[in-house]
């Protein structure tokens, strides 16, 4: 994925999570009503760890069974988000 498509607020998050072993699984541009760019990773931290690791961003969870059950972080100012499966989420 071209980092230029992701806002500057989330670029360091993407780099950090990829450095920890995550892979980009999907990039959706304009596909969701709440965000303009959504990056889905193969893995990531628990919700609590995401809050601690990425202050200043909105940490979220998706419980809607119609979609992937995920944790993630988003930049409300830029309407961009990064998400990953809740199953297997780690404390780091």
Long-range contacts (C-beta under 8 A, 24 or more apart in sequence): 1-27, 1-39, 5-29, 5-37, 6-37, 6-39, 6-80, 6-82, 7-37, 7-75, 7-77, 7-78, 7-80, 9-56, 9-57, 9-75, 9-77, 9-78, 9-80, 10-39, 10-57, 10-73, 10-74, 10-75, 10-78, 10-80, 10-81, 10-82, 13-54, 13-57, 13-73, 13-82, 14-39, 14-82, 16-53, 17-41, 17-43, 17-44, 17-45, 17-82, 17-84, 20-92, 22-84, 34-79, 34-81, 35-74, 35-79, 35-80, 35-81, 36-78, 36-79, 36-80, 37-79, 37-80, 37-81, 38-80, 38-81, 38-82, 38-83, 39-80, 39-81, 39-82, 39-83, 40-68, 40-70, 40-82, 40-83, 40-84, 41-82, 41-83, 41-84, 42-84, 42-85, 43-84, 43-85, 43-88, 43-89, 43-90, 44-71, 44-72, 44-82, 44-83, 44-84, 44-85, 44-89, 44-90, 45-71, 45-89, 45-90, 45-91, 45-92, 46-71, 46-89, 46-90, 46-91, 47-71, 47-89, 48-91, 49-89, 49-90, 49-91, 49-92, 53-92, 61-86
